[in-house]
């Protein structure tokens, strides 16, 4: 499961880092991080997909969001027993009748 998360998050972090650095032209002398490469990359993808280049980043963000939901659903399904036990324990702590009738919480009104 650890490797599954690494192979899922690694490309997302790499793509997000490249996008942010190249969008703001923070290249540190590396050609791949220049704004020219950023614009050229999306222009090439736009031509290949037949869509305007400015519509690609929201599509990628939406794909990452859906992918993340699928990954967290898989994680939740695999850990469903531990999550259910945690939830039951948490609910039992919150609804304890002894906490409600403590001496400190009783009214002292005449």
N, CA and C atoms as a LAMMPS dump frame, in Angstrom:
ITEM: TIMESTEP
0
ITEM: NUMBER OF ATOMS
330
ITEM: BOX BOUNDS ff ff ff
-5.0000000000000000e+02 5.0000000000000000e+02
-5.0000000000000000e+02 5.0000000000000000e+02
-5.0000000000000000e+02 5.0000000000000000e+02
ITEM: ATOMS id mol type element x y z
1 1 1 N 0.825 -1.191 0
2 1 2 C 0 0 0
3 1 3 C 0.873 1.26 0
4 2 1 N 2.015 1.187 0.707
5 2 2 C 2.911 2.331 0.749
6 2 3 C 3.411 2.667 -0.655
7 3 1 N 3.79 1.64 -1.407
8 3 2 C 4.29 1.89 -2.761
9 3 3 C 3.191 2.386 -3.678
10 4 1 N 1.981 1.911 -3.444
11 4 2 C 0.84 2.404 -4.214
12 4 3 C 0.676 3.908 -4.04
13 5 1 N 0.775 4.366 -2.795
14 5 2 C 0.658 5.806 -2.521
15 5 3 C 1.841 6.586 -3.081
16 6 1 N 3.029 6.009 -3.009
17 6 2 C 4.21 6.691 -3.564
18 6 3 C 4.077 6.842 -5.066
19 7 1 N 3.667 5.782 -5.748
20 7 2 C 3.527 5.854 -7.203
21 7 3 C 2.332 6.704 -7.635
22 8 1 N 1.387 6.927 -6.739
23 8 2 C 0.281 7.834 -7.037
24 8 3 C 0.688 9.282 -6.795
25 9 1 N 1.294 9.558 -5.647
26 9 2 C 1.613 10.942 -5.282
27 9 3 C 2.85 11.471 -5.997
28 10 1 N 3.782 10.619 -6.333
29 10 2 C 5.02 11.061 -6.98
30 10 3 C 4.778 11.853 -8.264
31 11 1 N 4.063 11.297 -9.224
32 11 2 C 3.806 12.05 -10.457
33 11 3 C 2.977 13.313 -10.238
34 12 1 N 2.061 13.276 -9.28
35 12 2 C 1.252 14.461 -9.01
36 12 3 C 2.12 15.58 -8.455
37 13 1 N 3.006 15.252 -7.522
38 13 2 C 3.914 16.253 -6.957
39 13 3 C 4.869 16.773 -8.029
40 14 1 N 5.388 15.868 -8.847
41 14 2 C 6.298 16.272 -9.919
42 14 3 C 5.598 17.203 -10.918
43 15 1 N 4.407 16.83 -11.359
44 15 2 C 3.663 17.654 -12.31
45 15 3 C 3.277 18.984 -11.693
46 16 1 N 2.798 18.957 -10.448
47 16 2 C 2.424 20.2 -9.775
48 16 3 C 3.612 21.121 -9.57
49 17 1 N 4.742 20.556 -9.199
50 17 2 C 5.956 21.354 -9.036
51 17 3 C 6.419 21.968 -10.336
52 18 1 N 6.422 21.152 -11.393
53 18 2 C 6.832 21.679 -12.697
54 18 3 C 5.86 22.77 -13.156
55 19 1 N 4.578 22.524 -13.015
56 19 2 C 3.596 23.499 -13.471
57 19 3 C 3.756 24.818 -12.731
58 20 1 N 3.865 24.775 -11.412
59 20 2 C 3.958 25.994 -10.609
60 20 3 C 5.242 26.754 -10.908
61 21 1 N 6.372 26.039 -10.962
62 21 2 C 7.642 26.717 -11.22
63 21 3 C 7.694 27.293 -12.635
64 22 1 N 7.218 26.539 -13.619
65 22 2 C 7.28 27.05 -14.988
66 22 3 C 6.232 28.136 -15.232
67 23 1 N 5.094 28.059 -14.573
68 23 2 C 4.064 29.083 -14.747
69 23 3 C 4.577 30.445 -14.277
70 24 1 N 5.289 30.432 -13.146
71 24 2 C 5.826 31.677 -12.604
72 24 3 C 7.26 31.951 -13.075
73 25 1 N 7.752 31.139 -14.016
74 25 2 C 9.075 31.313 -14.632
75 25 3 C 10.186 31.338 -13.584
76 26 1 N 10.087 30.463 -12.613
77 26 2 C 11.141 30.303 -11.604
78 26 3 C 12.025 29.154 -12.07
79 27 1 N 12.959 29.433 -12.976
80 27 2 C 13.655 28.357 -13.661
81 27 3 C 14.99 27.964 -13.059
82 28 1 N 15.603 28.777 -12.204
83 28 2 C 16.881 28.459 -11.566
84 28 3 C 17.936 28.036 -12.589
85 29 1 N 17.838 28.54 -13.817
86 29 2 C 18.787 28.212 -14.868
87 29 3 C 18.481 26.914 -15.583
88 30 1 N 17.369 26.276 -15.273
89 30 2 C 16.988 25.01 -15.914
90 30 3 C 15.982 25.326 -17.013
91 31 1 N 16.307 24.908 -18.234
92 31 2 C 15.469 25.254 -19.383
93 31 3 C 14.058 24.69 -19.257
94 32 1 N 13.911 23.498 -18.671
95 32 2 C 12.592 22.863 -18.578
96 32 3 C 11.632 23.63 -17.669
97 33 1 N 12.156 24.543 -16.863
98 33 2 C 11.289 25.288 -15.951
99 33 3 C 10.973 26.695 -16.457
100 34 1 N 11.32 26.991 -17.71
101 34 2 C 11.048 28.326 -18.246
102 34 3 C 9.603 28.436 -18.703
103 35 1 N 9.139 29.652 -18.796
104 35 2 C 7.769 29.906 -19.245
105 35 3 C 7.602 29.521 -20.721
106 36 1 N 8.672 29.611 -21.489
107 36 2 C 8.599 29.231 -22.904
108 36 3 C 8.275 27.745 -23.046
109 37 1 N 8.933 26.918 -22.26
110 37 2 C 8.656 25.476 -22.315
111 37 3 C 7.242 25.198 -21.812
112 38 1 N 6.816 25.926 -20.797
113 38 2 C 5.451 25.785 -20.271
114 38 3 C 4.423 26.049 -21.377
115 39 1 N 4.567 27.181 -22.041
116 39 2 C 3.623 27.536 -23.104
117 39 3 C 3.709 26.567 -24.276
118 40 1 N 4.927 26.166 -24.637
119 40 2 C 5.101 25.236 -25.753
120 40 3 C 4.482 23.874 -25.435
121 41 1 N 4.645 23.422 -24.206
122 41 2 C 4.078 22.129 -23.801
123 41 3 C 2.564 22.125 -23.944
124 42 1 N 1.924 23.158 -23.433
125 42 2 C 0.466 23.191 -23.521
126 42 3 C -0.015 23.467 -24.942
127 43 1 N 0.795 24.151 -25.723
128 43 2 C 0.435 24.353 -27.125
129 43 3 C 0.484 23.031 -27.883
130 44 1 N 1.503 22.23 -27.633
131 44 2 C 1.616 20.918 -28.286
132 44 3 C 0.468 20.009 -27.855
133 45 1 N 0.189 19.947 -26.55
134 45 2 C -0.929 19.121 -26.078
135 45 3 C -2.259 19.625 -26.633
136 46 1 N -2.416 20.932 -26.722
137 46 2 C -3.641 21.483 -27.289
138 46 3 C -3.829 21.088 -28.741
139 47 1 N -2.753 21.131 -29.511
140 47 2 C -2.83 20.707 -30.916
141 47 3 C -3.142 19.221 -31.026
142 48 1 N -2.51 18.409 -30.175
143 48 2 C -2.729 16.966 -30.232
144 48 3 C -4.161 16.6 -29.835
145 49 1 N -4.706 17.311 -28.861
146 49 2 C -6.056 17.009 -28.394
147 49 3 C -7.142 17.756 -29.144
148 50 1 N -6.756 18.808 -29.86
149 50 2 C -7.737 19.597 -30.599
150 50 3 C -8.523 20.546 -29.717
151 51 1 N -7.922 20.993 -28.624
152 51 2 C -8.569 21.933 -27.714
153 51 3 C -7.651 23.138 -27.523
154 52 1 N -8.21 24.268 -27.1
155 52 2 C -7.349 25.423 -26.816
156 52 3 C -6.405 25.106 -25.649
157 53 1 N -5.154 25.558 -25.718
158 53 2 C -4.174 25.234 -24.666
159 53 3 C -4.567 25.706 -23.273
160 54 1 N -5.336 26.78 -23.158
161 54 2 C -5.691 27.277 -21.821
162 54 3 C -6.739 26.42 -21.123
163 55 1 N -7.367 25.482 -21.847
164 55 2 C -8.357 24.602 -21.216
165 55 3 C -7.731 23.337 -20.639
166 56 1 N -6.467 23.092 -20.925
167 56 2 C -5.834 21.853 -20.474
168 56 3 C -5.573 21.835 -18.964
169 57 1 N -5.028 22.889 -18.338
170 57 2 C -4.799 22.808 -16.881
171 57 3 C -6.041 22.498 -16.049
172 58 1 N -7.207 23.099 -16.324
173 58 2 C -8.382 22.684 -15.542
174 58 3 C -8.783 21.227 -15.776
175 59 1 N -8.572 20.735 -16.994
176 59 2 C -8.878 19.328 -17.268
177 59 3 C -7.956 18.407 -16.484
178 60 1 N -6.675 18.771 -16.425
179 60 2 C -5.717 17.968 -15.664
180 60 3 C -6.049 18.024 -14.179
181 61 1 N -6.402 19.192 -13.675
182 61 2 C -6.763 19.323 -12.263
183 61 3 C -7.996 18.478 -11.941
184 62 1 N -8.963 18.467 -12.824
185 62 2 C -10.159 17.648 -12.619
186 62 3 C -9.818 16.16 -12.647
187 63 1 N -8.92 15.769 -13.552
188 63 2 C -8.5 14.364 -13.618
189 63 3 C -7.757 13.961 -12.344
190 64 1 N -6.913 14.847 -11.819
191 64 2 C -6.202 14.551 -10.577
192 64 3 C -7.188 14.433 -9.419
193 65 1 N -8.204 15.283 -9.391
194 65 2 C -9.203 15.223 -8.324
195 65 3 C -9.976 13.902 -8.371
196 66 1 N -10.39 13.489 -9.55
197 66 2 C -11.126 12.225 -9.683
198 66 3 C -10.223 11.056 -9.32
199 67 1 N -8.975 11.084 -9.785
200 67 2 C -8.018 10.042 -9.462
201 67 3 C -7.79 9.973 -7.953
202 68 1 N -7.691 11.118 -7.308
203 68 2 C -7.483 11.15 -5.864
204 68 3 C -8.688 10.568 -5.129
205 69 1 N -9.9 10.878 -5.589
206 69 2 C -11.093 10.294 -4.978
207 69 3 C -11.099 8.778 -5.098
208 70 1 N -10.676 8.274 -6.249
209 70 2 C -10.616 6.82 -6.44
210 70 3 C -9.581 6.207 -5.502
211 71 1 N -8.405 6.84 -5.393
212 71 2 C -7.357 6.322 -4.513
213 71 3 C -7.828 6.318 -3.065
214 72 1 N -8.459 7.41 -2.603
215 72 2 C -8.93 7.46 -1.22
216 72 3 C -10.097 6.512 -0.986
217 73 1 N -10.895 6.252 -2.003
218 73 2 C -11.961 5.257 -1.871
219 73 3 C -11.364 3.862 -1.709
220 74 1 N -10.309 3.565 -2.451
221 74 2 C -9.63 2.273 -2.307
222 74 3 C -9.03 2.155 -0.91
223 75 1 N -8.372 3.225 -0.441
224 75 2 C -7.802 3.213 0.908
225 75 3 C -8.887 3.038 1.968
226 76 1 N -9.985 3.761 1.807
227 76 2 C -11.085 3.642 2.757
228 76 3 C -11.686 2.25 2.765
229 77 1 N -11.781 1.636 1.583
230 77 2 C -12.329 0.286 1.509
231 77 3 C -11.4 -0.716 2.185
232 78 1 N -10.105 -0.535 1.989
233 78 2 C -9.145 -1.457 2.597
234 78 3 C -9.084 -1.291 4.114
235 79 1 N -9.309 -0.108 4.611
236 79 2 C -9.223 0.168 6.051
237 79 3 C -10.603 0.325 6.684
238 80 1 N -11.642 -0.21 6.067
239 80 2 C -13.005 0.045 6.519
240 80 3 C -13.262 -0.473 7.93
241 81 1 N -12.661 -1.577 8.325
242 81 2 C -12.888 -2.101 9.674
243 81 3 C -12.265 -1.187 10.718
244 82 1 N -11.053 -0.716 10.452
245 82 2 C -10.39 0.185 11.4
246 82 3 C -11.125 1.519 11.483
247 83 1 N -11.622 2 10.358
248 83 2 C -12.37 3.262 10.341
249 83 3 C -13.686 3.11 11.096
250 84 1 N -14.369 1.986 10.894
251 84 2 C -15.644 1.752 11.593
252 84 3 C -15.409 1.64 13.094
253 85 1 N -14.344 0.958 13.521
254 85 2 C -14.048 0.844 14.953
255 85 3 C -13.709 2.206 15.546
256 86 1 N -12.94 2.998 14.82
257 86 2 C -12.599 4.344 15.286
258 86 3 C -13.854 5.199 15.426
259 87 1 N -14.749 5.106 14.444
260 87 2 C -15.971 5.905 14.468
261 87 3 C -16.876 5.5 15.632
262 88 1 N -17.011 4.206 15.875
263 88 2 C -17.839 3.738 16.991
264 88 3 C -17.25 4.181 18.327
265 89 1 N -15.948 4.111 18.463
266 89 2 C -15.302 4.548 19.697
267 89 3 C -15.477 6.047 19.895
268 90 1 N -15.389 6.786 18.839
269 90 2 C -15.551 8.24 18.922
270 90 3 C -16.986 8.604 19.292
271 91 1 N -17.945 7.924 18.708
272 91 2 C -19.341 8.189 19.019
273 91 3 C -19.673 7.778 20.451
274 92 1 N -19.049 6.711 20.935
275 92 2 C -19.293 6.268 22.307
276 92 3 C -18.757 7.297 23.302
277 93 1 N -17.639 7.931 22.981
278 93 2 C -17.091 8.955 23.865
279 93 3 C -17.955 10.203 23.892
280 94 1 N -18.531 10.551 22.758
281 94 2 C -19.322 11.776 22.661
282 94 3 C -20.701 11.656 23.305
283 95 1 N -21.253 10.461 23.396
284 95 2 C -22.625 10.322 23.892
285 95 3 C -22.685 9.64 25.249
286 96 1 N -21.651 9.726 26.027
287 96 2 C -21.638 9.092 27.342
288 96 3 C -22.578 9.84 28.29
289 97 1 N -23.568 9.168 28.905
290 97 2 C -24.509 9.852 29.797
291 97 3 C -23.845 10.33 31.085
292 98 1 N -22.756 9.718 31.496
293 98 2 C -22.087 10.16 32.724
294 98 3 C -21.48 11.545 32.541
295 99 1 N -21.073 11.898 31.334
296 99 2 C -20.542 13.235 31.079
297 99 3 C -21.639 14.292 31.164
298 100 1 N -22.827 13.941 30.782
299 100 2 C -23.92 14.907 30.771
300 100 3 C -24.418 15.229 32.181
301 101 1 N -24.347 14.271 33.08
302 101 2 C -24.903 14.467 34.416
303 101 3 C -23.815 14.716 35.453
304 102 1 N -22.735 15.311 35.069
305 102 2 C -21.679 15.574 36.046
306 102 3 C -22.107 16.686 36.995
307 103 1 N -21.478 16.717 38.165
308 103 2 C -21.814 17.708 39.191
309 103 3 C -21.539 19.126 38.7
310 104 1 N -20.552 19.299 37.87
311 104 2 C -20.189 20.637 37.378
312 104 3 C -21.197 21.168 36.371
313 105 1 N -21.881 20.295 35.67
314 105 2 C -22.784 20.769 34.632
315 105 3 C -24.208 21.006 35.129
316 106 1 N -24.5 20.652 36.358
317 106 2 C -25.845 20.847 36.868
318 106 3 C -26.073 22.318 37.193
319 107 1 N -27.274 22.757 36.986
320 107 2 C -27.605 24.157 37.212
321 107 3 C -27.698 24.46 38.712
322 108 1 N -27.292 25.634 39.074
323 108 2 C -27.394 26.081 40.465
324 108 3 C -28.462 27.166 40.6
325 109 1 N -29.39 27.181 39.694
326 109 2 C -30.448 28.218 39.709
327 109 3 C -31.382 27.96 40.881
328 110 1 N -31.932 29.017 41.486
329 110 2 C -32.856 28.851 42.625
330 110 3 C -34.207 28.318 42.196
